[in-house]
Amino acid sequence: TAINLRWALDDMRAHLRNRRREERVAAAYARAAEICDEDVATNEAIGRHGLALIEKVARGKKGPVNILTHCNAGALACVGWGTALGVIRSAHDSGKSVHVWVGETRPVLQGARLTAWELDRLGIDATLVADTAPAAAAVVSDAWTHPYSRELAAFPTKTQEASKYWPPVGRVDNVYG
């Protein structure tokens, strides 16, 4: 989202640079509307493509498709739809059963404050978890089978030992096949 903001500011600056002063306000509003429309169209396309992955995981599966998020990439971060949450919204809106494990996203807690709020407003089932919980759950429950998943789940250290004191928080479905 920080990159999107920088891009939009650079784009707007270039769009207005050679215009007369009295034309700039109207031109800025027009370009802002174009940027918004482009962003929504792009995010909806991301949602459609991501929906295909969720549908693949959902085939032959009992219960919801479990999805892990980190940070915020919903309508609050993008115009009107969202990128990562746009995929989840697309799945939810198409009738797929999804459950979202929302990482709190330290230190600013974007997941806890923004993503969880957005999912609640959309009526999508979600559980807020500490940032370290998904790694422990993946190791303990052998939830991920993609080759990189083991490396990603290798933190925090001694997760296997720590897991004796708390059960797996759930399953994160593998979209890689």
Summary of the structure (lengths in Angstrom):
residues: 177
radius of gyration: 19.6
end to end distance: 28.6
largest distance: 68.4
contacts: 521
relative contact order: 0.12
helix: 55%
strand: 8%
